[in-house]
Amino acid sequence: MRWALVKVCLAVTVMVVVAFAVPLGMVIKEMARDRAFSNAERQAAAIGPTLSITTDRDALERAVASTQSGAENRMAVHVPADPAVTGSAPVEIGRQRAPDEDLATTRKVIKASTTDVSGGSVLLQPTALSSGQIAIVEVFVPEAEVTNGVATAWLVLAGVGIGLIIGSVAVADRLGVRMVRPAQRLAGAAQDLGEGKLGARVPEEGPTELRQAAVAFNSMADQVVQLLANERELAADLSHRLRTPLTVLRLNAASLGEGPAADQTRAAVEQLEREVDTIIRTAREAKPKTQPDGPGAGCDACEVILDRMAFWSALAEDEGREVRLAGVDRPVRIPVARADLVAALDALLGNVFRHTPEGTAFSVDVHNGEEAVIVLVSDAGPGIADPRAAMVRGNSGGRAGSTGLGLDIVRRVAESTGGDVRIGHSVLGGTEVRLWIGLGRRTPPPRRSHRLRRPAPA
């Protein structure tokens, strides 16, 4: 917008300068020519009184010398012979530059005229003598005198025009800055708000339209903050309501006695209580997280996967499921908090146990790349009939194809790093869920479901 305004002002100013400067330059040239020939007419008129009195050569030469006043050899006087005086001859004073035919024409029509000659022009001024003859006063006007001052005037006009153009560009640039800066601040604030920086606001300044846009944006941002605060309060209230059934579960689990199943049940209840406490603390935070984790944040994905597989392996053994792990033989750091990765893995593995028959094999593979870490959870079950419906945000079981809230949890973990979640067909014949975790918030590849070849099982 800024440069567009500058270009428009530049074009308009150039057209205005050309429209006025070119005619004015031509007028100045004509004025210089008129001035030069007006001086020549005055010099020719100064000889008239002398010619009306006498045609004596000496008197005429003195008159011509006094009239030229330093401009030598510019004036000539042509006096014809007097037919009434026997033996009289024409009087020629000065250098003749005009052709004889022009002198004869001027003497015939008795009217002043100008003729172009080498180096300039001549003014031919007829003057009546006492004898009735017509004398011609010739005044030479050099080309330099005709254009005297024209170049300087044109340079001044050009300078004024360039100054006007530069001034208009500067003014247009300042006006453009005044309009563009508020728009840039508005765009930057919108981007910050989209990245989760809920404190982003825009100064309400600039042109009227941009001030109104800033007011609307600030109002919208305040409403977003209020809505998120209400959502956090609702999440905290719902989490508090889970405390009573959790207490009952913990008391019942304590009365189960000893054994692997009882220990596993009590461990699951304790983990559920910890997760509820985490949800309450997160929901009660006054400020949402708006910046990525620092260099030291995150966890070892392989260590978390091994820990969770140890938890789920007992249930897998009871149901006769074959479990395979790959790519977890060395540490893999990811920018995800341990609790978030645990929640995502439990959601994925829980879906396997919930939506596949007992005895269905599954696997967990880890691929560590330069730009991302990919966690593949595959099974040999019947698959998901409608993967698109299962990935819809907020699809918590109210529609066919839903896998509950688990994929929303996994999606949030992936998108917090710039990654995503995809559902495809696994090499085992069932469903493959691909968790793409970005390293350094890189842009993930284009969305499409496809089969990936995993490395050999460890």
MARVEXTI-436436 format. One record per atom (N, C-alpha, C): z, y negated, x negated; residue in three letters. Coordinates in steps of 0.1 Angstrom, whole numbers, plus 5000, padded with zeros to 4 digits. Example, Ala and Ser with C-alpha at 12.3 -4.5 7.8 and 13.67 -1.06 7.14 Angstrom:
residues 2
507850574868ALA
507850454877ALA
507850334868ALA
507150224872SER
507150114863SER
507950004871SER
This chain:
residues 458
500050124992MET
500050005000MET
500049874991MET
500849884981ARG
500949764972ARG
499549734966ARG
498849834960TRP
497649804953TRP
496549774964TRP
496649834975ALA
495649804986ALA
495749654990ALA
496949604991LEU
497149464994LEU
496649374983LEU
496849414971VAL
496349334959VAL
494849324959VAL
494249444962LYS
492749444962LYS
492249364973LYS
492849364985VAL
492349284996VAL
492449134993VAL
493649094987CYS
493748944984CYS
492848914973CYS
492549004963LEU
491648974952LEU
490248954958LEU
489749034967ALA
488449024972ALA
488348894980ALA
489348864989VAL
489248744997VAL
489248614988VAL
490048614978THR
490148494969THR
488848474961THR
488248584957VAL
487048574949VAL
485948524958VAL
485848564970MET
484848514980MET
485048374983MET
486248324985VAL
486548184987VAL
486148104975VAL
486548144963VAL
486248064951VAL
484748054949VAL
484048164951VAL
482548164949VAL
481948074960VAL
482448084972ALA
481847994983ALA
482047844981ALA
483147814974PHE
483347664972PHE
482947624958PHE
483047704948ALA
482847664934ALA
481347654931ALA
480547744937VAL
479047734934VAL
478447614940VAL
478647584953PRO
478047454958PRO
478647334951PRO
479947334948LEU
480547214941LEU
479947204927LEU
479647314920GLY
478947304907GLY
477547244908GLY
476847284919MET
475547224921MET
475547074924MET
476547034932VAL
476746894935VAL
477046814922VAL
477946864914ILE
478246804901ILE
476946784893ILE
476146884892LYS
474846874885LYS
473946764890LYS
473846754903GLU
473046654909GLU
473646514907GLU
474946504907MET
475546374905MET
475346324891MET
475346424881ALA
475046384867ALA
473646334866ALA
472746404872ARG
471246354872ARG
471146224878ARG
471746204890ASP
471646074896ASP
472245964888ASP
473345994881ARG
473945894872ARG
473045854861ARG
472345954855ALA
471445924844ALA
470245834848ALA
469645874859PHE
468545794864PHE
468945654870PHE
470145644875SER
470645514879SER
470745424867SER
471245474856ASN
471345394843ASN
469945344839ASN
468945444840ALA
467545414836ALA
467045304845ALA
467245304858GLU
466745204867GLU
467345074864GLU
468645064860ARG
469244934857ARG
468644884844ARG
468344964834GLN
467644914822GLN
466244864825GLN
465544934834ALA
464144894838ALA
464244764845ALA
465244744854ALA
465344624862ALA
465744504853ALA
466344534842ALA
466744424833ALA
465544354827ALA
464444424826ILE
463244364819ILE
462444284829ILE
462644304842GLY
461844244853GLY
461844094852GLY
463044024850PRO
462943874849PRO
462143824837PRO
462143894826THR
461443854815THR
459943864817THR
459543984823LEU
458144004827LEU
457543904837LEU
458443864846SER
457943764856SER
457743624850SER
458343604838ILE
458143474832ILE
457043464822ILE
457043574813THR
456143574802THR
455643714798THR
454543724792THR
454043854787THR
453943854772THR
454643754766ASP
454543744751ASP
455243864745ASP
454543914735ARG
455044034728ARG
456444014722ARG
456543904715ASP
457843884708ASP
459043874718ASP
458743804729ALA
459743784739ALA
460143914745ALA
459043994748LEU
459344124754LEU
460044224745LEU
459744214732GLU
460444304722GLU
461844274721GLU
462144134721ARG
463544094721ARG
464344144733ARG
463644124745ALA
464344174757ALA
464544324758ALA
463544394753VAL
463744544752VAL
464844584743VAL
464944524731ALA
465944554721ALA
467344524727ALA
467444414734SER
468744374739SER
469144464751SER
468144514758THR
468444604770THR
468844744766THR
468244794756GLN
468544934752GLN
469944954746GLN
470444844740SER
471844844735SER
472244974728SER
471445004718GLY
471745124709GLY
470945244713GLY
470345254724ALA
469545364728ALA
468045344724ALA
467745344711GLU
466445304706GLU
465345404710GLU
464145344711ASN
462945424714ASN
463045504727ASN
463845444737ARG
463845514750ARG
463045434760ARG
462745304757MET
462145214767MET
460745174761MET
459845174770ALA
458445124767ALA
457945034778ALA
457144934774VAL
456544844784VAL
455044844783VAL
454444864794HIS
452944864794HIS
452444754803HIS
451844644796VAL
451344524803VAL
449844524802VAL
449144524813PRO
447644534813PRO
447044394809PRO
445844394805ALA
445144274801ALA
444944184813ALA
445044044811ASP
444843954822ASP
443343924823ASP
442743964834PRO
441243934835PRO
440943784836PRO
441943704840ALA
441643564841ALA
441543494827ALA
442043564817VAL
442143504804VAL
441043574795VAL
440143504790THR
439043564782THR
439643614769THR
439343734765GLY
439743794753GLY
441243844753GLY
441843844764SER
443243894764SER
443244054763SER
444244104756ALA
444344244754ALA
445644304760ALA
445744434764PRO
446944494769PRO
448144484759PRO
449344474764VAL
450544474755VAL
451244604757VAL
451444674746GLU
452144804746GLU
453344794737GLU
454544804743ILE
455744794735ILE
456544924736ILE
456944974725GLY
457745104725GLY
456845224725GLY
457445344726ARG
456745464725ARG
456345514739ARG
455145544741GLN
454645594754GLN
454845754754GLN
455545794765ARG
455745944767ARG
455045994779ARG
454945914789ALA
454245954802ALA
452745954800ALA
452146054807PRO
450646064806PRO
449945934812PRO
448745904808ASP
448045794813ASP
447745804828ASP
447545924833GLU
447245934847GLU
448445904856GLU
449745934851ASP
450945894858ASP
451145744858ASP
450745684847LEU
450845534846LEU
449945474856LEU
448745524857ALA
447745474866ALA
448145494880ALA
448745614883THR
449145634897THR
450245544901THR
451245524892THR
452345434895THR
451845294897THR
450845244889ARG
450345114890ARG
449545094903ARG
448945204908LYS
448245204920LYS
449045194933LYS
450145284933VAL
450945294945VAL
452045194945VAL
452345134933ILE
453345034931ILE
454745084937ILE
455145204931LYS
456345264936LYS
456945344924LYS
458245324922ALA
458845394910ALA
458745544912ALA
458645614901SER
458445764900SER
459045814888SER
459245944888THR
459846014876THR
458846124872THR
458746144859THR
457846244854THR
458546324843THR
458346454843ASP
458946544833ASP
458146544821ASP
458746524810VAL
458046524797VAL
458846614787VAL
458346624775SER
459046714765SER
460346644761SER
461446724763GLY
462846674759GLY
463546604770GLY
462946584782GLY
463646524793GLY
462746474803GLY
462946354809SER
462146294819SER
462046144816SER
460946084823VAL
460745934822VAL
460745874836VAL
461345754836LEU
461345674848LEU
460245574847LEU
459245564856LEU
458245464856LEU
458545364867LEU
458845244863GLN
459245134872GLN
458145024872GLN
457345004883PRO
456344904883PRO
456944764885PRO
456344664879THR
456844524880THR
455644434881THR
455644344892ALA
454544244894ALA
454644134884ALA
453544094878LEU
453443984869LEU
452943854876LEU
453043744870SER
452643614876SER
451143614878SER
450443684870SER
448943694871SER
448443784882SER
449443854889GLY
449043944899GLY
448844084894GLY
448944104881GLN
448744244876GLN
450144314877GLN
450044444875ILE
451244534876ILE
451644584862ILE
452744554857ALA
453244604844ALA
454144724847ALA
454144824838ILE
454944944840ILE
456044944829ILE
457344964834VAL
458444974825VAL
458745124824VAL
458645184813GLU
458945324811GLU
460245344804GLU
461145424810VAL
462545454804VAL
462645604803VAL
462845644791PHE
463045794788PHE
464545834790PHE
464645944797VAL
466045994800VAL
466046134794VAL
466846154783PRO
466846284776PRO
467546394785PRO
467246514783GLU
467846624791GLU
469346634789GLU
469846604776ALA
471246604774ALA
472046504782ALA
471346384785GLU
472046284793GLU
472046324808GLU
470946404812VAL
470946444826VAL
472046544828VAL
472346634818THR
473446734820THR
474746694813THR
474846564810ASN
476046524803ASN
477346544813ASN
478346624808GLY
479546644815GLY
479446764825GLY
478246814827VAL
478146924837VAL
478847054832VAL
478647094819ALA
479247214814ALA
480747204814ALA
481247084811THR
482747064811THR
483247084825THR
482547014835ALA
482947024849ALA
482947174854ALA
481847244850TRP
481747384854TRP
482947464848TRP
483247444835LEU
484347514829LEU
485647484836LEU
485847364840VAL
487047324848VAL
487147404861VAL
485947404868LEU
485847474880LEU
486147624878LEU
485547684868ALA
485847824865ALA
487347854862ALA
487947754854GLY
489347774851GLY
490247764864GLY
489847674873VAL
490647654885VAL
490447784894VAL
489147834894GLY
488947954902GLY
489648074897GLY
489648094883ILE
490448204878ILE
491948194880ILE
492348064879GLY
493848044882GLY
494148074896GLY
493248044906LEU
493548074920LEU
493548224922LEU
492648294915ILE
492548444916ILE
493848504911ILE
494248464899ILE
495448524893ILE
496648494901ILE
496748364907GLY
497848334915GLY
497848414928GLY
496748434934SER
496648514946SER
497048654944SER
496648714932VAL
496948854929VAL
498548864926VAL
499048764919ALA
500548764917ALA
501248754930ALA
500848664939VAL
501548654952VAL
501448784960VAL
500148834960ALA
499948964968ALA
500849074962ALA
500949074948ASP
501749184942ASP
503249164946ASP
503749044946ARG
505149024950ARG
505349064965ARG
504349024974LEU
504449064988LEU
504349214989LEU
503549284981GLY
503449424981GLY
504749494977GLY
505349434967VAL
506649494962VAL
507649474973VAL
507649364980ARG
508649344991ARG
508449445002ARG
507249485004MET
506949585015MET
507149725010MET
506749754998VAL
506649884993VAL
508049944989VAL
508849854983ARG
510249904978ARG
511049954990ARG
511149885001PRO
511949945012PRO
511350075017PRO
509950085017ALA
509350215021ALA
509650325011ALA
509650294998GLN
510050394988GLN
511450434989GLN
512350344992ARG
513750374994ARG
513950465006ARG
513150435017LEU
513250515028LEU
512750655026LEU
511650675019ALA
511150805015ALA
512150885006ALA
512650814996GLY
513650874987GLY
514850924995GLY
515350835004ALA
516550875012ALA
516250995021ALA
515050995026ALA
514651115035ALA
514651245027ALA
514051235014GLN
514051345006GLN
515451395002GLN
516351294999ASP
517651334995ASP
518351405007ASP
518151345019LEU
518751405031LEU
518251545033LEU
516951565030GLY
516351705032GLY
516951795022GLY
517351755010GLU
517951835000GLU
519451855002GLU
519951805012GLY
521351825015GLY
522351715011GLY
521851605006LYS
522651495002LYS
522951405014LYS
523951445021LEU
524151385034LEU
524751235033LEU
525051195021GLY
525551055020GLY
524350955018GLY
523151005018ALA
521950915016ALA
521850815027ALA
521750695024ARG
521550585034ARG
520550485028ARG
519950405037VAL
518950305033VAL
519350165036VAL
519250075026PRO
519549935029PRO
518649875040PRO
519249805049GLU
518449755061GLU
517849625057GLU
516749625049GLU
516149505044GLU
514649525044GLU
513949415041GLY
512449415041GLY
511849365054GLY
510549395056PRO
509949345068PRO
510549405081PRO
510249345092THR
510949385104THR
510749535108THR
509549585106GLU
509349725110GLU
510049815101GLU
510149785087LEU
510849875078LEU
512349855080LEU
512849745084ARG
514249735088ARG
514649815100ARG
513749815110GLN
513949905121GLN
513950045118GLN
513050085109ALA
512950225104ALA
514250265096ALA
514750175088ALA
515950195081ALA
517150215090ALA
517250125100VAL
518350145110VAL
518250275117VAL
517050315121ALA
516850445128ALA
517250565118ALA
516850555106PHE
517150655096PHE
518650675094PHE
519350555092ASN
520750565090ASN
521450615102ASN
521050585114SER
521650635126SER
521450785127SER
520250835123MET
519950975124MET
520851055113MET
520950995101ALA
521751055091ALA
523251065096ALA
523750965102ASP
525150965107ASP
525251075118ASP
524251095126GLN
524351195136GLN
524251335130GLN
523451355119VAL
523451485112VAL
524751515106VAL
525351415100VAL
526751435094VAL
527751475105VAL
527651405116GLN
528551435127GLN
528351575133GLN
527051615134LEU
526751755139LEU
527251855130LEU
527051835117LEU
527551935107LEU
529051945107LEU
529651825109ALA
531151825109ALA
531651905121ALA
530951885133ASN
531251965145ASN
531052115143ASN
529952145136GLU
529652285133GLU
530752345124GLU
531152275114ARG
532152325105ARG
533452345113ARG
533852255122GLU
535052275130GLU
534852395139GLU
533752415144LEU
533552535153LEU
533652665145LEU
533052665133ALA
533152785125ALA
534552815121ALA
535252705118ALA
536652725114ALA
537452775126ALA
537252725138ASP
537952765150ASP
537652915153ASP
536352955152LEU
535953085155LEU
536653185145LEU
536653135132SER
537253225122SER
538753245125SER
539453135129HIS
540853145132HIS
541053245144HIS
540153255153ARG
540353345164ARG
540253485160ARG
539553515148LEU
539453645143LEU
540753695137LEU
541753605135ARG
542953645128ARG
543753745136ARG
543753725149THR
544553825157THR
544053965157THR
542753985160PRO
542254125159PRO
542354175144PRO
542154095134LEU
542354145121LEU
543754185118LEU
544754115123THR
546154155121THR
546354295128THR
545754315139VAL
545954445146VAL
545254555138VAL
544054525133LEU
543354625124LEU
544154665112LEU
544754555106ARG
545554585094ARG
546754665097ARG
547454645108LEU
548654725112LEU
548154865115LEU
547054885122ASN
546555015125ASN
546155095112ASN
545555015103ALA
545155085091ALA
546255125082ALA
547355055083ALA
548555085076ALA
549255215081ALA
548955255093SER
549555375099SER
548655495098SER
547555485091LEU
546555595089LEU
547055705079LEU
548055665071GLY
548455765062GLY
547755755049GLY
547655865042GLU
546955875029GLU
545655945030GLU
544755925021GLY
543455985020GLY
542355885017GLY
541155945013PRO
540055855010PRO
539555765021PRO
539455825033ALA
539055745045ALA
540055635048ALA
541355665048ALA
542355565051ALA
542255455040ALA
542155495027ASP
542155385017ASP
540855305018ASP
539755365022GLN
538555285024GLN
538655195036GLN
539355235046THR
539455155058THR
540355035055THR
541455055048ARG
542354945044ARG
541654845035ARG
540854905025ALA
540154815016ALA
539154725024ALA
538454785034ALA
537554715042ALA
538254605050ALA
539454635056VAL
540154535063VAL
540554415054VAL
541054455042GLU
541454345033GLU
540254255029GLU
539154325026GLN
537954245023GLN
537554155035GLN
537654205047LEU
537254125059LEU
538254005060LEU
539554025057GLU
540453915058GLU
540053805047GLU
539753855035ARG
539353755025ARG
538053675029ARG
537153745035GLU
535853675039GLU
536253575050GLU
537053615059VAL
537453515070VAL
538153395063VAL
539053415054ASP
539753305047ASP
538653215040ASP
537653285033THR
536653205027THR
535853115036THR
535553175048ILE
534753105058ILE
535652985063ILE
536853005065ILE
537752895070ILE
537852785059ILE
537952815046ARG
538052715036ARG
536752635035ARG
535652715035THR
534352645034THR
534052555046THR
534452595058ALA
534152515070ALA
535052395070ALA
536252405064ARG
537152285064ARG
536852185053ARG
535952215044GLU
535652115034GLU
535151985040GLU
535651875034ALA
535251745040ALA
533851705036ALA
533351755024LYS
531951715020LYS
531151845018LYS
529951855023PRO
529151965021PRO
528651965007PRO
528252085002LYS
527652094989LYS
526252024988LYS
526051934980THR
524751864979THR
524151874965THR
524751934955GLN
524251944942GLN
524152094938GLN
523252134930PRO
523152274926PRO
524352304916PRO
524652434915ASP
525752474906ASP
525452434892ASP
526452414884GLY
526352374870GLY
525852494862GLY
525652474849PRO
525152584840PRO
526152704840PRO
527452684841GLY
528352794840GLY
528652864853GLY
528052814864ALA
528252884877ALA
527353004879ALA
527653084889GLY
526853204891GLY
527653334888GLY
526953444888CYS
527553574885CYS
526553664879CYS
527053784875ASP
526153884870ASP
525753974881ASP
524453964885ALA
523954034896ALA
524154194895ALA
523854244883CYS
524054384881CYS
525454434883CYS
526454354878GLU
527854394879GLU
528254394894GLU
527754294902VAL
528054284916VAL
527454404923VAL
526154434920ILE
525554544927ILE
526254674924ILE
526654704911LEU
527354824908LEU
528654834916LEU
529354714917ASP
530654714924ASP
530454754939ASP
529454684945ARG
529154714959ARG
528654854962ARG
527854904953MET
527355044955MET
528455144953MET
529455104945ALA
530655194944ALA
531355194957ALA
531355084964PHE
532055074977PHE
531355154987PHE
529955134988TRP
529155204998TRP
528855344995TRP
529055394983SER
528655524979SER
529555634986SER
530755594989ALA
531655694996ALA
531055725010ALA
530655615017LEU
530055635031LEU
528755705030LEU
527955675019ALA
526655735017ALA
526855885015ALA
527955925007GLU
528156065004GLU
528556135017GLU
529456075026ASP
529856135038ASP
528656155047ASP
527656065047GLU
526456085056GLU
525356155049GLU
525556205037GLY
524456285031GLY
523256205027GLY
523456075023ARG
522355995019ARG
522155995003ARG
520956004999GLU
520556004985GLU
520455854981GLU
521155824970VAL
521155684966VAL
520555674952VAL
519755574949ARG
519155554936ARG
519255404932ARG
519555384919LEU
519755254914LEU
518755234902LEU
518255124900ALA
517355094889ALA
517454944885ALA
517354924872GLY
517354794866GLY
518754724865GLY
519754804866VAL
521154754865VAL
521854794852VAL
521054824842ASP
521654874829ASP
522054754820ASP
521754634823ARG
522054524815ARG
522454404823ARG
523254304818PRO
523654194826PRO
522454104830PRO
522554054842VAL
521453964847VAL
522253844854VAL
522253734848ARG
522853614854ARG
521953544864ARG
522553504875ILE
521853434886ILE
522753324891ILE
522153214895PRO
522853094900PRO
523353104914PRO
524153214917VAL
524653244930VAL
526153284928VAL
527053224936ALA
528453264935ALA
528553414939ALA
529553474932ARG
529853614934ARG
530053644949ARG
530853564956ALA
531153594970ALA
529953584979ALA
529053494975ASP
527753484983ASP
526853604981ASP
526753654968LEU
525953774966LEU
526553894972LEU
527853904972VAL
528554024978VAL
528254024993VAL
528253905000ALA
528053895014ALA
526553935017ALA
525653895008ALA
524253925010ALA
523954075009ALA
524554134998LEU
524354274995LEU
524954365007LEU
526154325011ASP
526854395022ASP
525954395035ASP
525354275037ALA
524554265049ALA
523354355048ALA
522654355036LEU
521454445035LEU
521854595035LEU
522854635028LEU
523254775028LEU
523854815042LEU
524554725048GLY
525054755062GLY
523954775071GLY
522854705070ASN
521654725079ASN
521054865077ASN
521054915064VAL
520555045061VAL
521355155068VAL
522755135068PHE
523555235074PHE
523555225089PHE
523355095094ARG
523355075108ARG
522055115115ARG
520955105109HIS
519655115116HIS
518855235111HIS
519355325103THR
518655445098THR
519555565101THR
518955675104PRO
519755795107PRO
520555845095PRO
521555925097GLU
522355985086GLU
521356075078GLU
521656075065GLY
520756155056GLY
519556075051GLY
519355955055THR
518255875051THR
518455815037THR
517555845027ALA
517755795014ALA
517455645013ALA
518155585003PHE
517855435001PHE
518055414986PHE
517555294981SER
517655264967SER
517755114966SER
518355074955VAL
518454934951VAL
517954914937VAL
516954824936ASP
516254794923ASP
516454644920ASP
516554624907VAL
516654484902VAL
515554464892VAL
514754354894HIS
513654314885HIS
514054174880HIS
514254164866ASN
514654044860ASN
513353974853ASN
512953864858GLY
511853794853GLY
512253654847GLY
511253584841GLU
511553454836GLU
511853344846GLU
511253354858GLU
511453254868GLU
512353304879GLU
512553434881ALA
513253474892ALA
513853614889ALA
514853644897VAL
515453784898VAL
515253834912VAL
514653954912ILE
514254014925ILE
515154134927ILE
515754144939VAL
516554254943VAL
515854324955VAL
515554454953LEU
514854524963LEU
515754634969LEU
515954624982VAL
516754724990VAL
515754804998VAL
515454924995SER
514455015002SER
515155135009SER
514555175019ASP
515055295026ASP
513955385031ASP
514255505035ALA
513255595040ALA
513355615055ALA
513855515061GLY
514055515076GLY
512755495084GLY
512955465097PRO
511755445105PRO
511155305103PRO
511755215096GLY
511155085094GLY
511454985105GLY
511054865103ILE
511254755113ILE
509954735121ILE
510054755134ALA
508854735142ALA
508254605141ALA
509054495141ASP
508554355141ASP
509254275130ASP
508754285118PRO
509454205107PRO
509554055109PRO
508454005116ARG
508453855119ARG
509653815127ARG
509953895138ALA
511053865147ALA
512353885140ALA
512453985131ALA
513654005124ALA
514053885114ALA
512953815110MET
513253705100MET
513453575107MET
513353565120VAL
513553435127VAL
514953385126VAL
515053265123ARG
516353205121ARG
517153205134ARG
518453245132GLY
519353245143GLY
519153365153GLY
518253455149ASN
518053575158ASN
519153675155ASN
520253665163SER
521453735161SER
521553855170SER
520453905175GLY
520554025183GLY
520154005198GLY
519853885201GLY
519453855215GLY
518053895218GLY
517153925208ARG
515753965210ARG
515454085203ARG
514354155207ALA
513954275201ALA
513654255187ALA
513854355178GLY
513554345164GLY
514554275156GLY
515654235161SER
516654155154SER
517454255146SER
517854205134THR
518754285125THR
520154215125THR
520454125134GLY
521654065135GLY
521753945125GLY
522953895122LEU
523153785113LEU
522953815099LEU
522753935095GLY
522753975081GLY
521653905074GLY
520453895079LEU
519253835072LEU
519453685071LEU
520153625081ASP
520353485079ASP
521253455067ASP
522253545065ILE
523153525053ILE
522353545041ILE
521453655040VAL
520653675028VAL
519753555026VAL
519153505037ARG
518153395036ARG
518853275029ARG
520053235034ARG
520753125029ARG
521053135014ARG
521453255010VAL
521653284995VAL
520353254987VAL
519253314992ALA
517953304985ALA
517553154985ALA
517553084996GLU
517052954996GLU
517852854989GLU
519152884987SER
519952794979SER
519552784964SER
518752884960THR
518152884946THR
516652854946THR
516152824957GLY
514652794958GLY
513852924960GLY
514553034964GLY
513853164966GLY
513653184981GLY
513353314985ASP
513153344999ASP
513453495001ASP
513253545013VAL
513453685017VAL
512253735024VAL
511853855020ARG
510653915026ARG
510854055031ARG
510254095041ILE
510354235046ILE
508954295045ILE
508954415040GLY
507754495038GLY
507954645040GLY
506954725036HIS
507054865037HIS
507454925023HIS
508355005022SER
508855055009SER
508055185005SER
508055214992VAL
507455334988VAL
508155464993VAL
509355444998LEU
510055555004LEU
509655585018LEU
508855495024GLY
508255515037GLY
508955435048GLY
510055365045GLY
510755285054GLY
510555135052GLY
511655065053THR
511754925051THR
512154885037THR
511454775032GLU
511854715019GLU
512154575021GLU
513354535018VAL
513754395019VAL
513854335005VAL
513054225003ARG
512954174989ARG
513754044989ARG
514754034981LEU
515553914979LEU
515153844966LEU
514453734968TRP
513853654956TRP
514853544953TRP
515553554941ILE
516553454937ILE
515953374925ILE
515753244928GLY
515053164918GLY
516053124906GLY
515453114895LEU
516153064883LEU
515652924879LEU
516552824881GLY
516152694878GLY
515352624890GLY
515552684902ARG
514952624914ARG
513452614913ARG
512752724908ARG
511352724908ARG
510752744922ARG
509452714924THR
508852744937THR
508452884938THR
508752954948PRO
508453094950PRO
506953114952PRO
506353234949PRO
504953254952PRO
504653254967PRO
503453254971PRO
503053244986PRO
503753364993PRO
504153325006ARG
504753425014ARG
503753535019ARG
504053655016ARG
503353765022ARG
504153895020ARG
504053985029SER
504754115028SER
503854215021SER
504354275010HIS
503554375003HIS
504454474996HIS
503954584992ARG
504654684985ARG
504754654970ARG
505854674964LEU
506054654950LEU
506454784944LEU
505854814932ARG
506154934925ARG
507354914917ARG
508354994919ARG
509654984912ARG
509655064899ARG
510455034890PRO
510555114878PRO
511255244881PRO
511155334872ALA
511755474874ALA
513155464876ALA
513755544885PRO
515255534888PRO
516055564875PRO
517155494874ALA
517955504862ALA
518655644863ALA
